[in-house]
Amino acid sequence: MADLVRSTIIKDNPIRNGLDAFRCSFTLLCERRSVSCGPDALGQLGRQDTDVQNLTLDLLSALRSLPATCLLPSKTGLRSLWNDLLRLIGAVAADDFDSRRIRPLFNAVLAGNPCEKLIWDEVYRAVSMEVLHEVDPAGDVILSLQIERQAIEKRGMTKKKKKKEKKRKRSEFYTIYN
């Protein structure tokens, strides 16, 4: 069911030319560095290069500006994919950023005839907690996601526990007075 909703949102809100500015920035960077703009260009540009880091931030910002991003469900259970991308942007901005973590997303976006489903699949993979954890080995981002998820779960559990406790007390009351 979730896949059907996701597919419908992607179909109803196509990327169209929403990533063209990023593609242009990528091409200009490759030309400036005398690197071919093929799939392995990212590897040639360097894993910890500030230009690559800025390019990644450009891509993630461009993705955040797409209408589908606000409508697609969150991978982490928090609001929408837009929020997940915002967290990933924070991780990418960290000093220990390694572009290898985002390379499949770059490849999907830069493909000659990009498949939108593949692009969104790679966006979801990039924002998954495992990738965030790899991007930020100190665990700061993953820890904040885990804390928020635990808070959400705790609120749900608290309501369930209160209901069970109330039900148990009622049954005790009826047992005592009947």
N, C-alpha and C positions, 0 to 999 in steps of 0.2 A: 504494500500500500504506500509506504514512504517513497519507494522508487517511482511509483506512478505519479505521485504528487510532484516529486522532484523533476521528472521528465516533462510533465505538463508545464511547470514553471519555466523550465529551460526553453521549451518549444514556444511558449507564449511571450517570452522576453529574450529574443536572440541578441547575441553580442554585436552582430553587424560590424560596424567600424569602431566599436568602443575601445579596441586595443591598438588601433592604428598609430596613435602617438607613441605608445611604448615601442612598437615595431620600428618606427622611424628612429627613436632614440637608440635602439639596439643597433640598427644599421649604421648610424653615424658613429657610434662608439667603435664598431668593428672597422669602419673605414679609417678612423683616426688612429687606430692601433695597427692597421695593416693586417687584419685578421679576416679570413673568409667568414661570411655570415651563415655558415652551415650549422648543423646540429652540435658539432663539437666546439663551436666558437667560445662557449662559456668556459670550457676547460682550458682553452688557450689564453683566455683573458686573465685567469688566475682565480683561485678559490677565495682568497681573502682580500681581494682588490677593492678599494673604495668605490671605483666606478661600477663594478659588478654589484656591490652592495646598494649603491644608489639606483642602479637599473632595476634591481629586485624590488626596491621600495616603490619605484615608478610603476612596475607591473602590478604589485599588490594594491597600490592606490587606484590604478586604472580599473582593476577588478572590483574594488569597493564601490566605484562610482557607477557600476552597471546596475540597472533596475532589478535584475534577477537576484543580486546579492542580498538585497533587503528582504526578499520573499523566500529565498531558499532556507530550509531549516538548518540550525546550528549543528555542527558535528559534536560539540561538547555539551549540548543541551541548554545553552544559554542564548536566548533570543533568536538571532538569525546568523547566517553565514557572515554577514557584515561584521558582527562582533568578533567572530573567530578570526577574520582577516585583520582586524585591528590589533588583536593580541599577537598575531604572527608578525605584523609590522614591528611591534615592540621587540620581539625576539630577533628579527633581522637587524634592527638598529643596534643590537648589542655588539660589543667589540669582538666577540669570538664567532661571528657569523661565518658560516661555511656554505658557499653557494651550491655545493653538491646536494644539499638537502632539497633544493628547489629546482634542480636541473630538469626532472621530468615535466614539471609545470612549464618551464621555459620551452622545452622541446615541443610540448603540445601546442603552446601559443604560437611558436615560430614555424610550425609545420607549414608546408606549401599550401595545403588545402585543409586548414584546421577543422577538426571535428569538435563541435561545441560540447557534446557529451564528454568527450575525452578531456577537454579543458576543465570542465567542472569536476570531473572525477579527480583530476590532479590537484585542483584547488582543495577539494575535500581531503585528499591524502596529505597535502601540505599543512593543513590546519589540524590534522589529527594530533592527539596528545603525544603520540610517539615521536612525530617529527618535531613538535615544539620542545620535547625533552631533549632531542638530539641537537637542536639549534641552541638550546640553553642548558648546557651540562650542569650548571649550578643548580638547576631545578626551580629557579624563581618563577618562571611562567607556568610550568606544569604544577607547581605547588599552589599557585593562586587558582588555577583551574580546579584542582582537586579540592581545595578549601571551599570554593563556590559550589561545586557539585555536592560535597558533603553537607553543606548548609541546606541546599535544596532537598536532599534526601532526608536530612534530619527533620526539616519542617514537615515533610510527608509522614515520616515515622512518628513524629510527635502527635500528629492528628490521629493516626492509627492507634497509637498507644492510649491516647485519651479516650477514644471510642471504646477500646477493649476494656479499659479500666472502668469506665462508666457502666458498661454492660455487666462486668463482673460484680460491681457494687450493687446493681439492681438485682442481679440474681441472688446475691447474699442477702439483700434486704428481704426479698420475697421468701427466701428459705427460712430466715429467722422469724418472720412475722406470719408465716402460714402454717 
